[in-house]
Every structure is written in structure tokens, then in C-alpha cells.
């Protein structure tokens, strides 16, 4: 067997030994662009000894960016597939349009469309994994790019040889296998030569308009002049970062285990659980949740993380906007990440209550009766016991208004109703719907919370007004 092919085959066999149990049971879907790396991957797989060879299907995606070059690539892949009688799945996309609509770079848009096609194809053909031709050089470039962009340990850890990506195409996710992460690019070029295959060259790979190309063509050569073993050094760095990150990830998962409540596109936690986490663990809990909410590959920015940390430590604000119209909200003792929680409908203008009697106001049924002072007892948070003489006539029910002030029982001075809501941890979305008993003197009672100082029962009280405010079943 030719030398370079033997090295690629050795890498493939090592990978099969590590992941054999995962690979068995279905074909592998090999992503082949027609370039040297993916072509060498396919040639290496077909060079495996018969006893370890695995059924294959080939997938090729045309991005619609280089029509004059993409046709030869498709032909090349079709010819290679036909040589061994391998099924071929061919996808097409309009990367430029997708980039504009999704506000992505061309690189990001191309990657998103390509992976969507690969995931759907893998599910369609029942593949146990998608095999990708990323090499040692790709890994080095990825480490450098992520370092420049300020990635943490997870970013510097770069690509794993085996990973599961969440996808709408499969509830269980889709496996990605990168068996050539320790194979240098010169070996993939040599494999093509050894098999007499001329790979198609992507002219855009020499364009300095793309960040990865600048790293490959400019940065790596300069760094190798300083450290000729740059690739091995950065590979060790990625491995070390991966091991450290895995440990922190496991600690973060254990810290919130059993406390998370998952919705279709949201997650909630007890506030004290998140607020008590050390920074490195909090970041991992939030990033993992964000990937679940927005999809694998998504990440919160440092600005997002900082804003969430401020909320957890008692920021006056109760919510932080996140990308894609999502939010992180703190409501009383709970935290929510996902689509914004809708504010409950407000009560609007004041409705005069029948005293004594029963009045329906929106979703509320209000029953007012007079008691003797010997009938006082604890009726619960949704029954107000008021000094009937202090209340007087004109008791009404309404929702909050801008500028409302309230004098809570037990406090020396009135305060803004908004500040009172914050103090007693009324969730933001419930504040407009909280019923208020009011008279010309002001707010006599905040529903479910507290009576006003001036309206409360005193030693001198002779008549007690009992006001029960309960949900009216007919209105939900």
C-alpha cells in the first residue's frame, strides 16, 4: 500500500477501533467536496481491508457561489462514487441569498446550509455518522481562529474526532466523525497522487477575504518560523483544553441536575441555583442551555453572559435581551431563558364595587361583606381585612397606573408601587394584572400581598370590611 494512503488507513482503523460500536448498524455518509482532503478520505475508506470496510454513501453539496467550479467538483465526486458503486446524494443551495436573509457571513451561511443538507441526508439514508475530512491543519487553523476571537476553553478545544450535533432532522442528534484530525494536509495531497486522482482546486481557498485563508496562508507560516512544531503544539493545547472543559462541563451539569425545566424552546431554573454557581460553571450552564434553545453551534456573547450575571446578582432590571428575539428573565425566585414571557392582560380603569355585594371585574370575582371585630381571622392572601370606616365609600378595583404610590402595612413612609412589586418579588409579567383595591385616599390593598397602613385594622376599629378577590371561573 502506498505510504501516504497507509497513514490515512491507519488513522481510519484507529478511529474504527475507538468508535466501532457507534459505527456498526448502518452505512456511513461521507461528505465529499471534490477537494484533496475529502477525496483522500473517500480513497482511504475504500482502501481499508475488506474485513473492516464499512458500507458507505456519498454526499456532495453545491453552494451556488462558484457555478463555473462547482460543476467540475460535482462531476469528480460522481465519478468517484460510480467507480465503487456508492450511492450519491447531491444537494444545492443559494448561500449568497441565505447569508443576506440570515445576516450571516458567506462562510457561516455556507456552513449552515451544508450541515443542514448533511444532517437531512444522514437521517434519510439511516447513516450511523457523517464522516468529515478535516485534517490536522484544519484543527490548527480552528484553534488559532478561536483564540483570536477570544473563545474560552470550549472554543480552544476545537474539533473532536467524534461528536453529536443536535438537529431538527433527528431528535437524537446526528453523529459527526472526523478520523483524520491527526493527518497533515500534505498526506491528503499525496494520497490523491498515489491513486492517480486530480482533486478539484477551489480558487477561493487562496483569497485573503476569508479569515481561515489568512490564518492558513499568512499566520501559520509566521508562527512556524518561531516554532517548527506548531501543529503538534497546538494539537496538544486543544487536547488539554478539551479535557479541562469536559471536567468543568460535568461539574456544571451536576450543579443543576434535577433543577432545570425544559420546554420546546425554553428552560427555567430556580434563581438561587444559578446565582450560587461559580462563574466558570454558570457560563457552561448558560451556554449549554442556549445551544438547546437556539441549536448546536450557537453561543452567547460575553456581553450576554455579563448581563445575565447582573440580573442574578440583583440588578434592578429583570430581563436581558438575547439574540434572535430571545430573553433571559428573572421573575421572583425563577429564571427563564427562551422566547419572551407574555405580560398578562392588565385590568384597566377602576370599577366601582358593590359594598356589600359581589362584583365581577375582568377575570376577578370580588365579594365584599362586613364583619364584626370578633370575626377576624386569617383568610389567606387573597382576602383583605380593612377598617370599614377608614375605607369609607367608593371602593374600586383596578390595575396599576403610572406613578402609583403605596403605603405598605408596617412601613413608615409610602413608596412607589413599582418598588413594592420589586421588594415582594412579583413577577414582571404579572404586575399589570395584579388587582388593586383603591379609594379616593389611594391604594388600600395590593392583591395577594399586603394591606395599606392607613386601611389596616387598628385597636380602635369597630367595623371590619372583608373583601375576597378570587379568579372568576367563567372567565378562566
N, C-alpha and C positions, 0 to 999 in steps of 0.2 A: 504494500500500500504506500503511495507517495507520502513524503514526510509531513507536509502541512495537513493533508487530509487525515493522516494518522493522529495528529494532535487534536484536530477538531473531533474526530471519532472518539478519542479518549475522553474529551470533555463531555461529550454526549453520553458515553457509557457511565461516567461518574455520576452524571445527573440522573440517569435512569436508576442507578443503584440507590440514590438518595430518595427518589420520588416514585419508585416503581409502583407502590401500592396506590398512589394517586393517579398514575397514568393508565393503569390497566382498566379495561372495561369499555373502552370506546376509542375512536380514532383521535389523533392529534390534528389540530388545524394549524398549518404552517403559514405564517404571514410572509409573503414573498413580494418584494417591490420590483425585483429585477436588477437591483444593485449588487455589489460584491458581497456584502455581509449576509443578506438574506439568501442569496444564491448559494453561497458556501454552506449555509445552514441546511438548505434542502439537499445539496450534494452530500454533505456529511451524514444526514439521516439516511439517505439511500445507500451509503457506503457501510452502514452498520452490518455486522454479521447477521445472517438470516435468523439465528436463534433469538436475537434481541431486537429485531426490527419490529416496528410498531406501525399499524395501519395509519395512513396519512391522508389528509385532504389539504388542498392548497387554497389560500385566499389572497386575492390581489385587489387593491383599491386604487382607482384613478381619482386624483384630487381636482382635476379641471383647471389647474393653474398653468400647465405646460402642454397644451394639446400636441405640439409637434414632437415632444419627447415621450409623452405618456403612451402613445400608440406603439412605439418600439418596445417599451417596457412590458406592455400587455402581451405582445407577441412573444417576447422572450419567455415570460412566465408560462404562457400557454404551451409553448414548445417543450419546455422542461417538464411540465405536468404530463403532456402527452407521451413523452419518452418513457415514462414509467407507468402510464395508465392511471394517473392520480386524478380524482375528481377536482375540478377547479370552480371556485366561487369568485365572481368578479363583481365588484361594487364601484359605483361612481358617485361623485359629489361635486358640489359647487362651493369650494372653500371660500372664494372671494365674497360671494353673497352672504354666506354664513358668518364670516368674520364681521361684515358690516352690520348685519342684523343683530348679532350677539355681542357686538362691541369687543371683539377679541382680536389679537394679533393673528397674522396669517398662520404662524407656527401653531398657535393654540387652537385655532379653528380647524386646521388640517388634522391635528392630533385628535380633536374631539370627534370629528366625522369619521376618521379612520377607525378609532376604537369602537364607536357605535356600530359600524359595519362588522367589525371583527366579533364583537360580542353577540350580535344577532346571528351571524353565520355560525358561531360555535354552538349556540343553542339549537339552531336549525339542523345541524349535522350530528348533534349529540357528542361533540368533542369533549374529552376529559380536560383538555387545556389548549390554550393558544400558545404556539411556540414562536418566540421572537428572536431576531438575530442580533440583539445588542451585544457589543463586544467590550473588551477591557477598555478600549479608547473611549467608547460611549460612556462608560462608567466614570472615567476620569473627568471627562468634559462635564458630566452631570454634577459631580462633586464640586468642581470649580464654579460652575454657574450658580449653584445653590449657596455656596459660600459668599459669592459676590452679592447675592440678593438678600443676604442676612438670614438664611434659613437656620433653624435650630438643629438639634441632633437628628431629628427625623429626616430633615432635608439633606444633611450631610451624609446620612446613611445611604442615600441614593437608592439604586435599584436592587431589589432582592432577586435571587435566581428563581424563587417561587413565591407567588403572591396571589391573593384573591381580591378581585375588584368587584365592588358592588355595581349592579347594572339593572336597569329596568327590564332587560331581556330575560333575566333569571333571578328569582327570589333568593336562590342560594349563592349568587355571585358567579363570577367566571374566573377560572384559574389562568394565570399567565406564567409561562415557563421561559426563562432566559438562560439556556445552558451554556452560552459562550461568553459569559462575563469575565472569564479569565483568559480568553483567546484574544491576542492582539490583532489589530486590523491587518497587519501585513500577512498574517496567516490566512485570513479570508481571501485576500487578493491572490495568494499563492494557490489556494485550493481551486479557484476558478481556472488558473493557468494549468494546473495539473489535470483538470478534466476537459481542457480544451473549450471552455465556455467563456465567451466575452461578455461580461456584465454590461448593462446599460449605465452610462455615467450621467448623473443628474448635474446639469450645469449650475443649478442654484447652490450646490454644495461649495462652490468657490466664491459665492457672493458674500461680501462683508456686511451686507444689510441684515444678516441674521446673526443673533448673538452667539449661537453654538458654533457657527463657522468662524467667528472672530476668535473664540477660545481655541478652536482646533488649529487655525492657521497662524495665529499671532501669539496667543498667550502660552500655549503648551510648549512650543519650541523655545521660548524665552526661559520658561521655568526649567525645562530640561537642560538648558545650558548651566543652570545653577545646580540642579540635582538630576543627573542622568537616569536615576532610578525613580523618577517622578511617578510613573504609573503604578509601580509596586507600592510606593509610599502612600499615595492617595487611596489605593485599594485597601491598605491596612487601616487607614483613617476611617474609611467608610465602614469597614467591618467593626472596628472598635465603637464607632458611633451607633451602629445598629444594635450591638449588644447592650450598650448603656441605655439606649432608648427603649429597648424591649423590657428591661428591668423597670424603668420608670413607668412604662405603659401598664405593666402588670400591677404595680403599686397603685396607680390611678384607678384602674378597673376595680381593684379590691376595695378602694376607699369609698366608691359609690355603689358597690354591688347591693342590689335589693332596694335601692332608693330611687332609681330612675323609673319614670313612667313614660313609655313611648307611644306616640300617636303616629298617624300615617306620615306626617312630615313635621313632627314636633317632639320635644322632650321636656319634662319638668323634673325638678329636684327640690328637696327641702332646702331652704335658703341657708340654714346653719351648716348643712353638709358642705356646700360649695364654699361658703365663707371661711370655713375652718381648714381648707386644703392649703398646703404649701404651694407657692407659685408654680413650680415645675409640674406638679400633679394637676393643678387647676387647668393649666394650659392644655394638658393632654386630654382631660375630661371634655373640655370645651371643643377642642379640635376634632376629637372622635365623634362627638355629638353632631358637629357641623358637617362632617363627612356623611353621616347618616341622613341628615336633613337635606343637604344640597347635592350629595353624590360624591363618590370616591374621586380624589384629586382636588376637591375644594379645600380651601384653607382660610381661616380668619386672619386678618392682618394684625400686626402688633397694636395698631390703633384700636381695633375692635376689642382685643383682649384687655387693653388698659381701661376702656370704657366699661366693660363688664366688671372688671375688678373694682372700679369706683362704685358701681351700683351695689355690689355685695358688701362693701365696707360702709354703706350708709349714705351714699350720695343723695342729695335732695331729689335728683331726677330718678324716675322709676323705670325708665326703659332706654335702651340704646338701639339705634337703627343699625341693621346689618345688611350686607349686600343682598340683592335680589328681592327687596321688599320685605325681608325677614326682620325680626327684632329679638332682643333679649329683654325680658321684662321681669321686674321684681314686684310681686304682689303679696303683701303681708309676709307670711313665712314660706312662700313658694317662689321658685324661679322658673321661667318659661323661655325656651328657645324655639323659634319657628315663625309661622305666619302670625301677624298681629292679632292679639285678643280683641274682639269687638267690644266696644263700650256698650253696656246695657242701656236701653232707652230711658231717657230722663222722664221725670214726672211733669215737668212744665209748670204752668201757672197754678196759683193757690186755689184749692177747692174748699169752700166753707163746709164744716162738718156739722151734722146733727148732734146736738148735745142736750139731753141724752138721745141716743139713737144709733142707727147704722148707716154708713155712707160708703159707696164704692168709688174709689179713685184709681183709675187705671187698673193695675194688677192687684191693688190692695183693697181689703175689706176692713173698714175702720168702725169699731164699736165703742161708744162712749157711754159709761154708766157712772153714777155717783155712789160712793161708799161712805160708811161711817168710819171714823178713825179706828174703830175696833176691827174693821175688816181688812186691815193692811197685812199683806204677806208678800212673799217673793213669787211673782207670777212669771218670771223669765224675762229675757232681754227684749222681747217684742211686746211687752205691756208696760206702759208708762203710768206711774202713780204720781199725780200732780196735785198741788194745792189749788183747789177749785176757785177759791176767792182770788188768788194771785193770777190765775189764768183769765178770769172774767169771761166776757162774751167774745165771739168772733174767732173761735179756734179753727184753724185751717190746716190742710195738709198740702205740701208742695215739695218740689225738688230744690236743689241748691241754686243759688244765684251768685253772680259775680259780686264780690265784696262782702258776702255774708260773714257775720261775726257770731260767736257763740261763747257763752259763759258756762263752762262745764262745772257740774257739782263738785265741790271740793277745791276749786281753784280761786285765787284771789281776784284775778282780772279776766275779762273776756279775751278771746283770741280769734284769729281768722279761722273760719270753718275749715279751710284748706289745711291749715297747720294741725288742727284737731284730727282730721282724717289721717294725716301722716303719722301723728302720735299713736293713734289706736290701730294703725295698720289696716285701714280699709283699702282693699284693692282699688287701683285707679279706675278700672273699668266699671266698678260698682258704685262709684261716688255719685254720679249723676242720677242713679236710680234709688239712692238711699232716701227714704221718706223722712220729712221733717215736719214736726208739729210746731206751728207758729201762731203768734197773736200780734197785735199791734206793738207789744213790748219786745218782740224778737223771737228767736228760736227757743221753744220750750223743751224740746226733746229731739235728739238725733236718733233715728230709728236703729234699734238693735245695739245702741251704745250707751248713752247717758242722758239724764235729765239736766236741765239748766239749773244753776244755783238759785236763781230768783223764782223758779217754778216748783222747786222741790218741797216736799212735806217738811214742815217745821214743828217744833214743840207746840206752837200756837195754832197749828192748823186745826180747823173744825170740820171742814168738808174736803173729801178726797175725790178727785176725778180719776177714774180708771179708764185708760184708753188702750184698747187692744188693736194692733195693726198686724194683720196676717194676709198672706197671699190668698187671693180670691181664686178658687179652683176653676171657675168657669173661664177665667182669663189666663190660666196657666200659672 
